[in-house]
Amino acid sequence: MPAETMTNAVDEAAEAQTSAKNAAQNAAKAAMESGQRSFAEALNVAERSLNDASKRVEKVLREGVEALKVQTQSYRENAGAQFDEAQQYVVARVKERPVTATLAGLGVGLLLGLLLAGRNNK
């Protein structure tokens, strides 16, 4: 009988070992699946957060561009008016002294030509 008891004990131990091994494999699979689900959820949350942040940044940039347009409009109008005044001044001076204006224009053109020609030779 002791041999039979020993065989039964060995069989029970083997069954317990197999059962424990299966339980460990099932627990490992469950832990892996749980980890994968958690990672996928975290990835989705991160993606939503990035999308929300990019939308907020885009909105802030649009508002900044609009504010800049409003601020610079007066500068553009002022620069346009000053350019018109300068143009009228030059036209009036040319009409007063056309020969002087022509000679001044030729002098400036000659000077620029010499400067640019000298630059190309170097």
C-alpha positions in Angstrom: 0.0 0.0 0.0 2.7 2.5 0.7 3.8 2.3 -3.0 0.3 2.9 -4.1 0.0 5.9 -1.7 3.3 7.2 -3.1 2.1 6.9 -6.6 -1.2 8.7 -5.7 0.8 11.4 -4.1 3.1 11.8 -7.1 0.0 11.9 -9.4 -1.6 14.5 -7.2 1.5 16.5 -7.1 1.8 16.3 -10.9 -1.8 17.4 -11.3 -1.3 20.2 -8.8 1.8 21.3 -10.8 -0.1 21.2 -14.1 -3.0 23.1 -12.5 -0.6 25.7 -11.1 1.1 26.0 -14.4 -2.2 26.5 -16.2 -3.3 29.0 -13.6 0.0 30.9 -14.0 -0.3 31.0 -17.8 -3.9 32.2 -17.6 -2.9 34.9 -15.1 0.0 36.0 -17.4 -2.4 36.1 -20.4 -4.9 38.1 -18.4 -2.2 40.5 -17.2 -0.9 41.0 -20.7 -4.4 41.6 -22.1 -5.1 44.1 -19.3 -1.8 45.8 -20.0 -2.6 46.1 -23.7 -6.1 47.5 -22.9 -4.6 50.0 -20.5 -1.9 51.0 -23.0 -4.6 51.5 -25.8 -6.7 53.6 -23.4 -3.7 55.7 -22.4 -2.8 56.1 -26.1 -6.4 57.3 -26.9 -6.3 59.7 -24.0 -3.0 61.1 -25.2 -4.2 61.4 -28.8 -7.3 63.3 -27.7 -5.2 65.6 -25.5 -2.8 66.4 -28.3 -5.8 67.1 -30.7 -7.3 69.4 -28.1 -4.0 71.2 -27.5 -3.4 71.7 -31.2 -6.9 73.1 -31.6 -6.2 75.6 -28.8 -2.9 76.6 -30.2 -4.5 77.1 -33.6 -7.2 79.3 -32.1 -4.6 81.4 -30.2 -2.5 81.9 -33.3 -5.6 82.9 -35.4 -6.6 85.4 -32.7 -3.0 86.7 -32.6 -2.9 87.2 -36.4 -6.2 89.0 -36.3 -5.0 91.3 -33.5 -1.9 92.0 -35.4 -3.9 92.9 -38.5 -6.0 95.3 -36.6 -2.9 96.9 -35.0 -1.0 97.3 -38.2 -3.9 98.7 -40.3 -3.3 102.2 -38.9 0.4 101.9 -39.7 -0.3 100.8 -43.3 -2.7 103.7 -43.8 -0.2 106.1 -42.4 2.6 104.7 -44.5 0.4 104.9 -47.6 -0.4 108.5 -46.9 3.2 109.4 -46.4 4.2 107.7 -49.6 1.5 109.6 -51.5 2.8 112.9 -50.0 6.4 112.0 -50.9 5.3 111.2 -54.4 3.5 114.5 -54.8 6.6 116.3 -53.5 8.9 114.6 -56.0 6.5 115.3 -58.9 6.2 119.0 -57.9 10.0 119.4 -57.7 10.5 117.7 -61.0 8.0 120.0 -62.6 9.7 123.0 -61.1 13.2 122.0 -62.3 13.1 119.3 -64.9 16.7 119.6 -66.1 18.1 119.5 -62.5 15.9 116.4 -61.8 17.1 114.7 -65.0 20.7 115.3 -64.2 20.2 114.2 -60.6 18.6 111.0 -61.9 21.4 110.4 -64.3 24.0 110.9 -61.6 22.3 108.5 -59.2 22.0 105.9 -62.0 25.7 106.3 -62.9 26.7 106.0 -59.3 24.6 102.8 -58.8 26.0 101.4 -62.1 29.5 102.0 -61.0 28.9 100.5 -57.6 27.3 97.4 -59.0 29.9 97.0 -61.7 32.7 97.2 -59.1 31.0 94.6 -57.0 30.8 92.1 -59.9 34.5 92.5 -60.6 35.6 91.4 -57.2 
